[in-house]
């Protein structure tokens, strides 16, 4: 489910992969292209998916059964700790007020002033993400009236094979499916100790706190996440097309031509990703190498048949007559 990817951190590559290295065909070396070894920065990331969710989700229930008299907030509102969210009457107040209403407005107003409603108070700062009641509704002590989120974070699911590489403080890039053109930066701040098993795959939850929670974040949005697990400075890179083997079968590059024949220099390579190869020894920054201007061309069968199937023998007319007896 996860994969390791290598990202080349260089503005020069932003416009077209390894073609940023590609030079014009050298007039002195027809049939070859030239390229230079260059120093770049590499970062290694773990790619995974996750979901936006509250860091702390607080559900607010009434202290007693009763009736909702007034709602003072709405979903999406920013809430402060101690703020009054709603007013409600206990069951006793409901009975008294209903009886007083039947006795007349004066009695009703008197009891309203004498018997104050219960205030439903927010215990934390945050955003109101759930309003589960309407005015006039009768509620029980177990009814969830509101839910408040203090701050939205991203909860990522990491494979068991990757979790050993994840550390607190590592940087992460977050891209929501709903907003693919608005990446958000964040930091790993918690790695849960207990994993979960599903379809014989063990995963662990990693929590990422965005540097800034954008206004378009919504709880339960799906996110694609890249956690940077390592970063290397000044790595020698070369297009993979420029790495070949010499006459001894050793890894090498072509440094020039002598009597129209390639001159090889042995090199050692490190990690690679896609079209790029790391050079660990044998070359220096700025060295120029050559590689063939042509690429591999698959053989074509002129008959149009499958090249993996045995072909018919090439038989001329006289041979065909001898075979057929005519």
Buried (B, 14 or more C-beta within 10 A) or exposed (E): EBEBEBBBBBEEBEEEBBEBBBEEEBEEBEEBBBBBBBEBBBBBBBBBBBBBBBBEBBEBEBEBBBBBBEBEBEEEBEBEEEBEBBBBBBEEBBEBBEEBBEEEEEBBEEBBEEBEBBEBEBEBBBBBBBBBBEEEBBBEEEBEBBBBBBBBBBBBBBBEEBBEBBEEEBBBBBBBEEBEEEEBEBBBBEBEEEBEEEEEEEBBBBBBBBEEBEEEBEBEBEBBBBBBBEEBEEBBBBBBBBBBEBEEEEBBBBBBBEEEEBBBBEBEBBBBBEBBBBBEEBBEEEBBBBBBEEEEEEEEEEEEEEEEEEEEEEEEEEEEEEEEEE
